[in-house]
Amino acid sequence: MSKTEFPQSKKYTKPDGTIMYIWDSKLHNWDGPALIPEGDNKKREYYLYGIQYSEKEWKARKKQLVGLPFYKMPGTKART
């Protein structure tokens, strides 16, 4: 079985300096803001799968990706 690479977000820059990260025709970026209007980092907006989040909510969602999956956690094993 061959391992295929998961598609990454693509970076687009408009002539006015706006930077967008697009995945599957939606604003999306796990690495940082998905929309930076006119290249101004102070106006950055965070999106995951096209849904806008505040910076605090985005960081909380990103934090959930790190670590073991729920089924490998020692506290969740069922005993029979």
C-alpha positions in Angstrom: 0.0 0.0 0.0 1.5 3.3 -1.1 1.4 6.3 1.1 0.0 9.4 -0.5 0.6 12.9 0.7 -2.3 15.0 2.0 -2.9 18.1 -0.1 -1.6 21.3 1.5 -3.1 24.8 1.5 -2.0 27.0 -1.4 -0.9 30.5 -0.9 -2.3 33.2 -3.2 -1.4 36.9 -3.3 -3.6 39.5 -4.9 -2.2 42.6 -6.6 -3.3 44.8 -3.6 -1.1 42.7 -1.3 -3.8 40.5 0.3 -2.5 37.1 1.1 -4.9 34.1 1.2 -4.4 30.4 2.0 -6.9 28.2 0.1 -7.6 24.5 0.5 -10.5 22.8 -1.3 -11.9 26.2 -2.4 -12.1 27.4 1.2 -10.0 29.7 3.4 -7.9 27.3 5.5 -4.5 27.3 7.2 -3.3 25.3 10.2 0.1 27.2 10.3 -1.2 30.7 10.8 -3.8 33.3 9.5 -5.6 32.2 6.3 -6.4 35.8 5.3 -4.1 38.8 5.6 -5.8 41.8 4.1 -3.5 44.1 2.1 -0.5 42.3 3.7 -1.3 44.0 7.1 -0.6 41.4 9.7 -2.6 43.4 12.3 -5.8 42.7 10.4 -5.2 38.9 10.0 -8.1 36.5 10.1 -8.0 32.8 11.0 -10.0 30.2 9.1 -10.3 26.4 9.3 -12.2 24.7 6.5 -13.9 28.0 5.6 -15.1 28.8 9.1 -13.7 32.0 10.7 -12.3 31.8 14.2 -10.8 34.3 16.6 -7.1 33.9 17.2 -7.8 32.4 20.7 -10.3 29.8 19.3 -7.9 29.0 16.4 -5.0 28.3 18.8 -7.3 26.1 20.9 -8.3 24.0 17.8 -4.7 23.7 16.7 -3.7 22.6 20.2 -6.2 19.7 19.9 -4.1 18.2 17.1 -1.0 17.5 19.2 -0.7 14.4 21.2 -2.1 10.9 21.2 -5.5 10.1 19.6 -8.3 9.5 22.1 -8.3 5.7 21.5 -4.6 5.5 22.6 -5.0 7.4 25.8 -4.5 5.2 28.9 -7.6 6.5 30.7 -10.0 5.5 27.9 -9.3 1.8 27.7 -12.3 -0.4 28.5 -11.8 -3.4 30.7 -13.9 -6.5 30.4 
